[in-house]
Amino acid sequence: MLFVILIISLLLLLLSCLHQAVSISVNVMKSSHDNQTTCTSITGMCRIVVAGGGWWSQTRHIPQLHACPNACVVAVIEPNSEPYSPMDKLLDMVTLTQTYSVPVFSSVESFMEAGMEYDGVVICTSHATHHDLGITFLNAKKHILIEKPMTISVQESQVRSG
């Protein structure tokens, strides 16, 4: 059941992004020194939070979302200020903030307390955190995309969101 909810959420988010790309003009500001897009008015864009600042998020999700004209990364949640990967050199969170003009939060709680507006979350954290983060953001009525596996146990996969 949770799997069906996750797939439907992802499809709704994608349909929403496609609809917005066709019907709503996007208002962004180009940074003069490096031509990177920074969200100034996020009306008409899919506002995405990336949970996790490791290899997958830094080499795949954040750069691809940053390059997408219909999406805007509005925050990154990463407890480790200097994530490590044996496969690639990763940016520390200060450099990530500067590179993508995006705030980094050290916990889901601090992000939620900030009261930022967002449409969906890409969850690319360690496997053991996928279930709890997924439930947290589903309960917040947000779209989610979870890196596989969605859970690490059969018991977790049988839990339903509130």
Disulfide bonds with the S-S distance in Angstrom:
Cys17-Cys46 1.80
Cys39-Cys72 1.22
